[in-house]
Amino acid sequence: MKKNTLCFVIFTILITNYLFAQNDFENITYGKYRYVHSDIMEEDRLLYIHLPDDYESSNDSYSVVFQLYSHFTYNYYLPAIRTTDIMGENGQAPKMIVVGIKNQEFRYRDLLPEDHWGVKSEIDNFLKFFETELIPFINENYRVNKYRILSAPQAGAAFGVYAMSVKPKLFNAFFLTSPFWVESSQETLLSKFTDAVEQNDYSNIFIMLSYGKYESGKELDAIIKFKNLMNKIESPSFEFYDNMLDSDFDFSTPIDFEAGMKQLFKHYLFPGNEKGQDLAAIIAYYENLSEQMDMPIKIPEHALVFEGDKFVQENKLDKALCIFKKMHELYPEGLMGYDRIGEVYLKKEMYNESLKYYLMFLEKQPENPRILNKVTAIRGEINKKK
């Protein structure tokens, strides 16, 4: 492949099930292949890019998950996109871009700090590729913010420890599984990180270390030493999550990506109570959370729905309307804004305003039976007043 060539190839997984409103045997698309040329590595590198479902319809900027070992599609790439998509849709975390990186034939060369099986280490070049070529490529081609997660198993996790030692601010969060499984790298990784803890600022950094029952001997000793180093990091905004895997299997070990995301974003859900919290309280909460996590956080649609619905139940319709209009402002392509605003105006017996929002709903989903019934009923109320 020629240098500077960018290749767009749809990455698909075939299914044999019939899908309603789709063609039989049609492909399901989970992302796109992209090739980026590296002058540093003197080769083209294959990426797997997955965008959030609202990427094309919004102007939002997204955090990025960099998933190593993505050539193991079912073990690492698909679990990452499944988790980010589900948590994003459920309002448990921000929606994210997932960038998978193929490391199959290069993983020992690129990811380990010491020679392995006679392979010369290129870990410094791979880290430089990340910093000066890959991340700039993603920044130039996609709408992203500065928050980055590195997710990696085994040799990739060793690279993660090396990166947090040499370039501690290149990533904001690390999901790492079994970084010390190669004995020849253990001493170098621990030495690098020991020095780094004394010299670097680890504020606003999150690290999840996952490991399983299969780890023993020198590997387990290295894990214990690594965990002890975590206790020496004094920044109140640093977080270490110790995650023991329920697994005896040491090949293609799952990263437990979902556990990392849930721990990292444990405060993302709005901590409401039975009584509704007004819009000012919601805005203040997410502004404070953005500052604490050092990342831009857009108020989740679900938070606005839940709090607005509470005011509807309390019959505090003006407060509910204020929240729902903010939701419509932030998520203009979403249907919940039209529905909730239309419902509040209907309860206020402001039928023309209610009809306006339900008709806008039908512009996007013209055959929705529930909304069609509402429009018919509202028009009946309007005719009664003529």
N, C-alpha and C positions, 0 to 999 in steps of 0.2 A: 504494500500500500504506500502511495506517495505521501511525502511529508505535507503537513498542514491540511490534509484531506479530512473532512468531517463526514462521517458516514451515518445516515439516518436509516435504520432498519427496524421495523416494528418487531418488538420482542413479544412473542405470543406463546400461549400454552393451549394446545388443542384439547377440546372436549368432545364427547359423543352424545351428551344429553341435549334434548330439545329445549330451547329457551324461548319463552313466550315473547312474541314481537321481534324475534331474531330469526335468522336463517339457521336451519339445521346444519350442524357441523361448522358453524361460523366460529372464528377464533376469538378467544377472550384476550384482551390486551392488558398487560400489566406494566407497560412502560415502553421505553425506546432504547435501543442501543445507540451509543455515541462513541466515536473514536476521537481521542485527543492525542496529538503528537507531542512527544516529550523530547526536547533537545538535550535535556540533562541525561535521560535514560537512553537516548538514541534509539527510540522505538515508539510505535503507536500503542496506546493503552486503551483497552476496552472498558467502557462504562455502561452501567444499567441505570437509566434515569426514570424515576416514577414521580409524577406530579400530583398534587392534591386535585380532587375532582372539581374544585371551584377555581382552579388556577386561571383558566382562560376567561372566566366571567368576572373576576375580581381584579383589583389593583393592589392587592395585599403583597407584602414581602414575607418570605417564609424562612424559617430556620432549616438547616440542612443536616441530615444524617448521612455520614460517610460510612458505608458498610463494606468492610473488607471480607474477602473470601466469598464474594457473591457468585462465583462460579458454582458453588454449592447452593443452587437456587432455592431448593426446598428447605434447606437447613438455616439459611441466613437472610437471603434477599427477600423472599416472600414473607417470612415472619416479620421482618422489619416494616414492609409496606402494609401488611395486614394490621399490625398494631397501631401504626401512625394513622391509618385511615379510620379504624374503628374508634380510637380514642379521640381523634379530631372530630368525627361525626357526633360522638356522644358528649362532647364538651368536657372531656377529661384532660385534654392537652391541646396545644395549638396544632393546626394542620402543618405538615412538613413535607419537604422534598427529600426523597431518598436517592442517594447516589451510590449505587453498587460498583465495586471495583473488582475486576477479575485478577486474581493472584495465582492462579493454578500452577503454571509452570515457573513462576518467578518468586513464589512465596518465601522460600528459604533464602534466596539471594537478597530480596528486597526488605524482608521484615525482621531478620535476625541480626543481632550486632556482632556475632562471632561466626566463623566458618562452620558450615554444617554439611557433612557428607562431601567435603572438598569443594564446596561452593563459596566463592569469595563474597563477602558481605558488601551490599550496595545500600545499606540502610540509610546512610547519610544522604546519598543521592535521591533515594525514594522520599525522604522527608523534605528535601529541597524541591523535588517534583511536586509534592503536595502543596508546599507553601508558595512557590513562585509560578507554577503552571496549572495545576489542577484547580485549586481554589480560585485563582483569578479567572480561569475558564468558566467555572460555574457562576461566578459573580457577574461576568460579562454577558452570559447567555440566559440567565434566569433571574427573576425578581427574588432576591434573597436578602435577609438581614445578616447580622454578624455572628449570630449564635450557631455554633457547630457542635455536633455530637460525633464522636468516633466510636464505632461499634465493631468489635473484632474478637475472634477466637484464637487461641493457641499462638502460632507464630505472629498472627496479626495483633494479638494482645501484647506480645513481647514488643512489637513496634509501638503500641500504645504507651507502654511504660517508658520506652526510650523517648518518644515524642514529648510526654509530659515532663521528662527530665531535661531535655535539650531545648524544647520550644513550649514551655508550659502554658502559654496563652494562645496557641494555635487552635486549640479546641476548648470548648467550655465544659463539655461533659464526656466521660469515657465509660463505655460499657465493655468490660474486658473479662474474658473467660480463659482460665488456665495459662497465664502468661509465662510461667516458669517450667513448662513441660520439657523444654530442651535444656539439659543439664549444662551444656557448654556456654549457655547465655546467662545463666542465673547470676553468677558473680558480677559480670559486667553490668547487668540491669540494676542489681541492688546497689552497686557502687555508684552508678550514675545518679540514681534516685536519692541516695543518701546525701550526696553533694548538693543536689538540686533543692532538697528540702531546706538546707541551711542557707541557700543563696536566693531562692525565688519566692515570689508572692503567689500564693495559691488561693487568693480570695476569689469568690464566685466560680469555683471549680467543683464539679461533682464527679466522683469516681465510684463506679460499682465494680467490685471484684467478685467474680463468680468462680466457683471451683467445686469439684465433686468428691465423692467418697473414694474414687479411684486414685486420688493424689496422695502420695506417701513419700517417705524417705526424704531425699534432698529437695524434691519439689515441694513437699509440705513444709519443710524447714524454711525454704525461700518465701513461701506464702506467709508464714508467721512473721518473718523479718519484715516483709513488705507491710503487713498490717501494723506492726509496731512503729514503722516510720510514719504511717498515717496519723498516729497519736501525737506526733511531734509538730504537726501542722496546726498552728494556733489561730488562724483566721476564723472568725465566727461565721463567715459566709462560705467556708469550705465544708463540703459534706462527703463523707465516705460511707458507702453502703456495702456491708459484708453479706454476701449472698451465697449460701451453701446450696448447691444444686441437688435435687433428688434424683441422682443419676449415677449408675455404676459404669457408664459407657464412655470411654475416653476418645472415640473417633467421631469427628463431626459433632462434637458436644454442643448442645443448644446454648445460646448466649443468655437466654431468659430475658430477651429484649423487653418484653412486656413488664417484667418486674422492675427493670431499670427506669422505664418511662413512668410507671406509677409512682415510684419513689421520687424521681426527679420533679414530677408535677403534682405532688401530693397536696399542694395548696391551690391548685388551679381551679377546682370547683369552688364556687362562691359559698362561703360558710353561712348560709341563711338560717333562719329559724322558722317557726310556724307563722310568724307575722312577716308581712312583706317589708323589704328594705327598699328605700326610695332610690331614685337614680343617682343622686349625689353620693350615697354610700357605696353603690356599686362601682361608680367611676373611681372613687377614692381607693377602694380595695385593689382594683387592678392597676392603678397607677403605682401604688405602693409595692405590689407584687412585681411589676416590671422593674422597679428600682432594685428590689432585693435580688432578683434573678439576673439582673444586668442584661435583660432582653426585652424587646418591645412586645407587649402582650395586648392583643385586641380583646375587648370584652367578649366572652363567648356568647353565642346566640342563646344557648341553653340557659345560661344564668339570667339573661333578660326575660326569657319566656317564663321560667319558674317564678321569679319575683313578681313579674307583671300579673301572672295568673293568680297569685296570692291576693293581690289588691282587687282583682275582679271578684274573687270569692268573698272578700270583705266589703264589696260594693263601693270601693274607693276608686271610682272609674277614672277620675282625672289623673290620679297617680299612675294607674295602670296605663293610660293612654300616653303619658309622658315616657314611660319605659318602652312601650311598643314602638313609638315613633323613633326613639333612639335606635332600637333594633332594626327598624326599616332603613334608617340612615346608614347603619354600619353594614347591613346585609341586604342591599337593594335587590339582589337577584333571588333572595329567599322568599318562599311562599308564606312562611309563618307570620311575617310582618303584615302582609295584606290581610291574612285571616284574623289575626288578633286585633288589629285596628278596626277592621270591619265589624267584628263582634262587639267591641266596646261601643262603637257608635250605634250599633243596633240596640244595645241595652240602654243607651242614652236617648233612644227613639229619634236619633238624628239619621233618618232613613236615607236621605240623598248622599250624605257623606259615607254611610255604610255601603250603599250600592256602588259608589265610586271605587272603593277598595276591593270589593268582591269582583267587580268587573275587571280590574287590573289583575286579580288572581286568575281569572278565566282567560286572560290574554296569554298567560303562560301555561295553563293547564285547562284547556277549553271544555273537556268532557268530564270534569270532576263532578260526580253526582251530588255530593253533599253541598258543594258551593252552588251548583245550578238550582237546587231546591231552595237555598237561602235567597238567591237572587229573585226567584219567583215569588217567595213570600214577601220580600221587601218591596217589590213592585206592587204587590197587592196592598200593602200598607200605604204606599205613596198614593195609589189610586183612590183609596178610601178618603184621603184628605182633600182630594180635588173637588 
